[in-house]
Amino acid sequence: METHEASHYLKLQFPVGLFGALFDSLSFFVTIWIIRRALDSTKTSEYIFHLSLDLAIALIATLWVLFVFTFGGWLISLWEQVPEQISERSIKYTNRAVQAIQDPTGRENAKNIYFGLIMGVSAALPTCFHLLLFFSAFLSKAKKKVLPTRKKVMPENINHPD
């Protein structure tokens, strides 16, 4: 990466990695707690509620990535002794998005679109995986409630006419 922002992105990976790992660790333990509560639930509605909480965590994780980049960029600006307000950083990212929409083939815009796409996909993968698990568990639980299990008829219970 040979751009004027190369050192900025090199420094940015540290707060992004640190805050990302912090959120991942915290959400892991919260998810385990939610799963335990869901498995102990006796009502379907309570079970679905707990799974919905995990879904909310997945959506928060997607927004967390945006926050971490904004906050991390602000921290790096303090480190580089070029302080800026978080609102300025937010405006900077908004302007990049608008420019990318207006001229998607421009060199800087294409780079920002590629970077945003990679970050968006990586942020969306956990959310999509949680959605998959949510619907899988929901359908599994609903199937058990809707379709009663049949009792197997054992050969000794069948009345044979002699």
C-alpha positions as CSV (number, residue, x, y, z in Angstrom):
1,M,0.0,0.0,0.0
2,E,1.8,3.1,-1.2
3,T,-0.6,6.0,-0.5
4,H,-0.4,9.0,1.7
5,E,-2.7,7.2,4.2
6,A,-0.6,4.0,4.4
7,S,0.8,4.9,7.8
8,H,-2.6,5.9,9.0
9,Y,-4.1,2.5,8.1
10,L,-1.1,0.7,9.6
11,K,-1.7,2.5,12.9
12,L,-5.5,2.1,12.6
13,Q,-5.3,-1.7,12.6
14,F,-4.3,-1.7,16.3
15,P,-7.3,0.0,17.8
16,V,-9.6,-1.7,15.4
17,G,-8.2,-5.1,16.3
18,L,-8.2,-4.3,20.0
19,F,-11.8,-3.0,20.1
20,G,-12.9,-5.8,17.7
21,A,-11.4,-8.5,20.0
22,L,-13.0,-6.8,23.0
23,F,-16.4,-6.9,21.5
24,D,-16.0,-10.4,20.1
25,S,-15.0,-11.7,23.5
26,L,-17.8,-10.0,25.4
27,S,-20.4,-11.0,22.8
28,F,-19.1,-14.6,23.0
29,F,-19.7,-14.8,26.8
30,V,-23.1,-13.1,26.5
31,T,-24.1,-15.5,23.7
32,I,-23.2,-18.5,25.8
33,W,-25.3,-17.1,28.6
34,I,-28.2,-16.5,26.2
35,I,-27.9,-20.0,24.9
36,R,-27.9,-21.5,28.4
37,R,-31.0,-19.5,29.2
38,A,-32.7,-20.5,26.0
39,L,-32.0,-24.2,26.6
40,D,-33.5,-23.9,30.1
41,S,-36.6,-22.2,28.8
42,T,-39.9,-24.2,28.9
43,K,-42.0,-22.0,26.7
44,T,-41.5,-21.5,23.0
45,S,-42.0,-17.8,23.2
46,E,-39.3,-17.5,25.9
47,Y,-37.0,-19.6,23.7
48,I,-37.6,-17.3,20.7
49,F,-37.0,-14.3,22.9
50,H,-33.6,-15.5,23.9
51,L,-32.7,-16.3,20.3
52,S,-33.8,-12.8,19.3
53,L,-31.4,-11.4,21.9
54,D,-28.5,-13.1,20.2
55,L,-29.8,-11.8,16.9
56,A,-29.6,-8.3,18.3
57,I,-26.0,-8.9,19.3
58,A,-25.2,-9.8,15.8
59,L,-26.8,-6.5,14.5
60,I,-24.9,-4.5,17.1
61,A,-21.7,-6.1,15.9
62,T,-22.2,-4.8,12.4
63,L,-22.7,-1.3,13.8
64,W,-19.7,-1.8,16.1
65,V,-17.4,-2.0,13.1
66,L,-18.5,1.5,12.0
67,F,-18.0,2.9,15.5
68,V,-14.6,1.3,15.9
69,F,-13.3,2.7,12.6
70,T,-14.5,6.2,13.5
71,F,-13.3,6.1,17.1
72,G,-10.0,4.4,16.1
73,G,-9.4,7.0,13.4
74,W,-10.0,9.7,16.0
75,L,-7.5,8.1,18.4
76,I,-4.9,7.9,15.6
77,S,-5.4,11.6,14.8
78,L,-4.6,12.3,18.5
79,W,-1.5,10.1,18.3
80,E,-0.3,11.8,15.1
81,Q,-0.9,15.1,16.9
82,V,-3.4,16.3,14.3
83,P,-6.4,16.2,16.6
84,E,-9.9,16.3,15.1
85,Q,-13.4,16.0,16.5
86,I,-15.2,12.7,16.1
87,S,-17.9,14.6,14.2
88,E,-15.2,15.7,11.7
89,R,-14.2,12.1,11.2
90,S,-17.8,11.2,10.7
91,I,-18.2,13.9,8.1
92,K,-15.0,12.7,6.4
93,Y,-16.5,9.1,6.0
94,T,-19.8,10.5,4.9
95,N,-18.1,12.6,2.2
96,R,-16.1,9.5,1.0
97,A,-19.4,7.6,0.7
98,V,-21.0,10.4,-1.3
99,Q,-18.0,10.7,-3.6
100,A,-17.9,7.0,-4.2
101,I,-21.6,7.1,-5.2
102,Q,-21.1,10.0,-7.6
103,D,-17.9,8.6,-9.2
104,P,-17.4,4.9,-8.4
105,T,-14.6,4.5,-11.0
106,G,-12.3,7.2,-9.6
107,R,-9.0,5.8,-8.2
108,E,-9.5,6.9,-4.6
109,N,-13.2,6.1,-4.8
110,A,-12.6,2.6,-6.1
111,K,-10.1,2.0,-3.3
112,N,-12.7,3.2,-0.7
113,I,-15.4,1.1,-2.3
114,Y,-13.2,-2.0,-2.2
115,F,-12.2,-1.3,1.4
116,G,-15.8,-0.7,2.4
117,L,-16.9,-3.9,0.6
118,I,-14.3,-6.0,2.3
119,M,-15.1,-4.5,5.8
120,G,-18.8,-4.8,5.2
121,V,-18.6,-8.4,4.2
122,S,-16.4,-9.3,7.1
123,A,-18.7,-7.4,9.5
124,A,-21.8,-9.0,7.9
125,L,-20.6,-12.6,8.1
126,P,-21.2,-13.0,11.8
127,T,-24.6,-11.4,11.4
128,C,-25.5,-13.7,8.6
129,F,-24.3,-16.7,10.6
130,H,-26.3,-15.7,13.6
131,L,-29.4,-15.3,11.3
132,L,-28.8,-18.8,10.0
133,L,-28.5,-20.2,13.5
134,F,-31.6,-18.2,14.6
135,F,-33.8,-19.5,11.8
136,S,-32.4,-23.0,12.1
137,A,-33.2,-23.2,15.8
138,F,-36.6,-21.5,15.3
139,L,-37.6,-23.9,12.6
140,S,-36.3,-26.9,14.6
141,K,-38.3,-25.8,17.7
142,A,-41.4,-25.0,15.6
143,K,-41.2,-28.3,13.9
144,K,-41.2,-30.1,17.2
145,K,-44.2,-28.2,18.4
146,V,-46.2,-28.5,15.2
147,L,-45.4,-32.0,14.2
148,P,-46.0,-34.5,17.1
149,T,-43.8,-37.5,17.2
150,R,-45.4,-40.8,16.4
151,K,-45.1,-43.7,18.8
152,K,-43.4,-46.6,17.3
153,V,-45.5,-49.7,17.2
154,M,-43.6,-52.7,18.5
155,P,-44.3,-56.1,17.1
156,E,-45.4,-57.6,20.4
157,N,-48.1,-54.9,20.7
158,I,-49.8,-55.8,17.4
159,N,-52.8,-58.0,17.8
160,H,-52.6,-60.9,15.5
161,P,-55.7,-62.8,14.7
162,D,-55.1,-66.5,15.2
